[in-house]
Amino acid sequence: MSTQTPPAGGTGQVSAHPLILLGMGNVHRELLGILDAKAETLARRYGVTFPVAACADRSGFILGPDAEGGRIPAGAMLAAKAKGAKLREIPGAAPVSLEEALGAAGPRGILCDAASMDVVTGGIGLTAARAALGRGISVAFANKSAVALAFDELETLARENGAGLGWSATVCGGLPVVNAGRRDLVAAEFRRLRGVFNSTSNLVLGRMAEGLSLEEAVAEAQRRGIAETDPTNDLNGTDTALKLLILVRTVMRRKATLAEVDRTGIERAPAPAAGEVVRLLGEAVPEGDGVRMTVTPVAVPRDSFFGSIGTLDMAVEWETDLFSTQRLVATEGDAIPTAAAVLRDAVHIACGRPTGPTGR
Ligand SMILES: NC(=O)c1ccc[n+]([C@@H]2O[C@H](COP(=O)([O-])OP(=O)(O)OC[C@H]3O[C@@H](n4cnc5c(N)ncnc54)[C@H](OP(=O)(O)O)[C@@H]3O)[C@@H](O)[C@H]2O)c1
């Protein structure tokens, strides 16, 4: 990767990789805290620092706390966002365009996309990713939109421009499903992949089974920072379908589109029999050159793998020819593991070992 330096690895050298934080919601607010708490560990263990060059919310981009000419400390941004203010309303904020934000980050920069989902056009995430990769600036996604809609294009852009690409935060928060699946299931052919990928719908189904109303259960998910501001896509199966699609495209390595996912939301959940619980399951089964993909609420035995997971859990099970059956589970009650996954991808990119583009 032409834009990256090798890890300092004991030489004492520390290389800076300025971040552009696109979106200043739950995920990036947690990321700012982690960057502060782990700065010394990142420098000592990996030889990297991540100054914040620029940030954006719906009001647009501003120079970040560590940019030349950036005049607002991270604490002021966090305080403003906690009050519901826009970044550009913060006294002293320096508004910049996307191009200027990319310029402030420079060729070693990493765009981190944790903006709201836009599953129709890809939204600001896709626009900014194209602009960044076109300039050789790497991208780490928590926002699924661009990866689900345009992975092939982004992978080609990254390869052609010597940039890194990370998207492990897009599926199951901090659980390393994407990275482990893509990197470590070497030469495997999938027989089946299933998962409970959406923690909001899992929490809501669990709490409703305990007697809470839909509204009360959604409010808890929002309080924890794991639900979208508008939870519609969490509940109607779209978020699960996007994650399934990302795994099919990037881990199973099959061609597929969102329109091919047969989707049913939790409003059509079946009534469980005694000893059963309801889970919103995403499933992909290869069929010839294609793949059959479904998202549907199903009643499963409480003592089965998916029945035994908790209300704050996400889980994946895959069956392959070489690695038999593997199951991964994470319990995540807030946005910290997702923020940590963005950081994980940034470190891998900075150290020259991104998740992709690897293989074809
Ligand atoms: N939270 C989780 O645990 C989790 C886990 C995995 C993946 N994700 C994904 O990560 C992303 C962020 O999640 P979140 O929980 O942090 O969401 P959030 O709290 O709703 O924050 C979204 C942020 O995106 C900003 N935004 C929306 N449209 C924008 C635009 N056109 N230009 C610039 N900024 C824009 C919003 O700006 P305003 O502040 O001005 O509204 C807000 O700051 C989402 O795509 C989500 O699906 C989240």
PDBQT file of the ligand as one rigid body, heavy atoms in Angstrom, charges set to zero:
ROOT
HETATM    1  N1  LIG A 401     -24.706   2.215  17.332  1.00  0.00    +0.000 N 
HETATM    2  C1  LIG A 401     -24.247   0.999  17.098  1.00  0.00    +0.000 C 
HETATM    3  O1  LIG A 401     -24.068   0.183  18.020  1.00  0.00    +0.000 OA
HETATM    4  C2  LIG A 401     -23.873   0.603  15.692  1.00  0.00    +0.000 A 
HETATM    5  C3  LIG A 401     -23.353  -0.687  15.478  1.00  0.00    +0.000 A 
HETATM    6  C4  LIG A 401     -22.938  -1.042  14.174  1.00  0.00    +0.000 A 
HETATM    7  C5  LIG A 401     -23.090  -0.149  13.132  1.00  0.00    +0.000 A 
HETATM    8  N2  LIG A 401     -23.659   1.080  13.377  1.00  0.00    +0.000 N 
HETATM    9  C6  LIG A 401     -23.812   1.999  12.237  1.00  0.00    +0.000 C 
HETATM   10  O2  LIG A 401     -22.938   3.106  12.454  1.00  0.00    +0.000 OA
HETATM   11  C7  LIG A 401     -23.556   4.282  11.985  1.00  0.00    +0.000 C 
HETATM   12  C8  LIG A 401     -23.613   5.284  13.142  1.00  0.00    +0.000 C 
HETATM   13  O3  LIG A 401     -24.388   4.730  14.191  1.00  0.00    +0.000 OA
HETATM   14  P1  LIG A 401     -24.765   5.674  15.429  1.00  0.00    +0.000 P 
HETATM   15  O4  LIG A 401     -25.439   4.801  16.423  1.00  0.00    +0.000 OA
HETATM   16  O5  LIG A 401     -23.563   6.449  15.809  1.00  0.00    +0.000 OA
HETATM   17  O6  LIG A 401     -25.839   6.623  14.729  1.00  0.00    +0.000 OA
HETATM   18  P2  LIG A 401     -26.389   8.040  15.229  1.00  0.00    +0.000 P 
HETATM   19  O7  LIG A 401     -26.159   8.191  16.708  1.00  0.00    +0.000 OA
HETATM   20  O8  LIG A 401     -27.766   8.162  14.711  1.00  0.00    +0.000 OA
HETATM   21  O9  LIG A 401     -25.414   9.081  14.488  1.00  0.00    +0.000 OA
HETATM   22  C9  LIG A 401     -25.438   9.254  13.111  1.00  0.00    +0.000 C 
HETATM   23  C10 LIG A 401     -24.601  10.455  12.799  1.00  0.00    +0.000 C 
HETATM   24  O10 LIG A 401     -24.581  10.635  11.360  1.00  0.00    +0.000 OA
HETATM   25  C11 LIG A 401     -24.730  12.009  11.114  1.00  0.00    +0.000 C 
HETATM   26  N3  LIG A 401     -25.230  12.232   9.759  1.00  0.00    +0.000 N 
HETATM   27  C12 LIG A 401     -26.386  11.850   9.211  1.00  0.00    +0.000 A 
HETATM   28  N4  LIG A 401     -26.484  12.300   7.939  1.00  0.00    +0.000 NA
HETATM   29  C13 LIG A 401     -25.339  12.974   7.695  1.00  0.00    +0.000 A 
HETATM   30  C14 LIG A 401     -24.839  13.693   6.586  1.00  0.00    +0.000 A 
HETATM   31  N5  LIG A 401     -25.538  13.775   5.447  1.00  0.00    +0.000 N 
HETATM   32  N6  LIG A 401     -23.623  14.284   6.672  1.00  0.00    +0.000 NA
HETATM   33  C15 LIG A 401     -22.903  14.188   7.814  1.00  0.00    +0.000 A 
HETATM   34  N7  LIG A 401     -23.325  13.532   8.918  1.00  0.00    +0.000 NA
HETATM   35  C16 LIG A 401     -24.534  12.938   8.857  1.00  0.00    +0.000 A 
HETATM   36  C17 LIG A 401     -25.717  12.490  12.173  1.00  0.00    +0.000 C 
HETATM   37  O11 LIG A 401     -25.656  13.909  12.262  1.00  0.00    +0.000 OA
HETATM   38  P3  LIG A 401     -26.523  14.714  13.354  1.00  0.00    +0.000 P 
HETATM   39  O12 LIG A 401     -25.775  14.520  14.660  1.00  0.00    +0.000 OA
HETATM   40  O13 LIG A 401     -26.457  16.112  12.866  1.00  0.00    +0.000 OA
HETATM   41  O14 LIG A 401     -27.894  14.133  13.359  1.00  0.00    +0.000 OA
HETATM   42  C18 LIG A 401     -25.162  11.771  13.385  1.00  0.00    +0.000 C 
HETATM   43  O15 LIG A 401     -24.131  12.510  13.978  1.00  0.00    +0.000 OA
HETATM   44  C19 LIG A 401     -24.935   3.918  11.437  1.00  0.00    +0.000 C 
HETATM   45  O16 LIG A 401     -24.874   3.773  10.039  1.00  0.00    +0.000 OA
HETATM   46  C20 LIG A 401     -25.209   2.566  12.101  1.00  0.00    +0.000 C 
HETATM   47  O17 LIG A 401     -26.010   1.736  11.301  1.00  0.00    +0.000 OA
HETATM   48  C21 LIG A 401     -24.027   1.484  14.615  1.00  0.00    +0.000 A 
ENDROOT
TORSDOF 0
